[in-house]
Amino acid sequence: MKLAIASGSIVALARILMPASVVRLSAGRTGMSDELQALCFLAGANSIFVRDQLLTTGNPAGWKDQDLLARLGMHVAPAQARGQVAAE
């Protein structure tokens, strides 16, 4: 429970202090429950690393991420070139 509160608080603080930034959940998500990841998204996270590319620790399988995002009503946005910001 303490980890969930701390994780959600850190994500929310990052979102408040840097509203235009990408707040990404990355390495170590295999140790996070789906509920904790959902809490982090609700607190302001808006990006995740998928698969194990560029990371030193594992991430959930791609199908698990797709399932989680579908259950949360979220979708995968297309990749953007460095320096571009998506139009809203």
N, C-alpha and C positions, 0 to 999 in steps of 0.2 A: 504494500500500500504506500509506503514512504517513497519508493522508487517512482510510482505512478504520479504522485503529487509533485515530486521534485522534477521529473521529466516534463510534465505538463507546465509547471511554473517556469522552467527554463525556456521552453518553446514560446510560451506566452510573452515572457520578458523580451526575448529576441524579436518577436513580432511587433511589440509596442515600441521598442527602441529603434527598430529598422523596418518600418512598414513597407518599404518598396523592395526589400531584399528577399532572396530565396532562402527559406528556412528549410533545410534538408535533413531528413532522417537518413543516417548512413550506416556505417559498420556497427555490428552488434545487434541488429534487429532480430536475429534468431533467438536472442534471449528475451525479447519483448513479446508479450501476448498481443493478440489482435486487438483486444480492448485497449491496451496501453498505446498501441500505434494509432488507434482511432482517437483516443484522447489527445494525442499530440497533434493530429490533423485538426481537431476541433479547436485546439489552443493556438493554432496558427501555422503549423508546418504545411508546406505546400510543395514538397519535392521529396523523392526517395531515390537512392541508388538501387538499381535492380541488378540481379545476378552478382557475380564476384569480381567484375572488372574494376580495376583501379583501387581495390580495397585489400587490406591485409587480413581481414577476418571475413567469415562467410556471411551471406545474406540468405533469406528464404528463397526457395525455388521460384522461378518466374511465374508458374501457375498459381502459387500461393499468393503472390502479390496481386495478380490479376483477380483472383477470387476475393481478396480483401477489398480491393478498390471497387469491385462490382457491388459488394455488400454495403459499402459506404456510399454508393451512388456517385463515385468518382470515375474519371477516365484518364487515360494516358495522353498527354499533349505531345505533339510532334516535337522532336529535338530542334533546337534553335542554334544558329551560328553564334559563336562567341561575340558578345557585345550587343546583341539584339535583345529587345524586350518585347514580349507579346503585347499586341494591342488588345485592349479590353473593351 
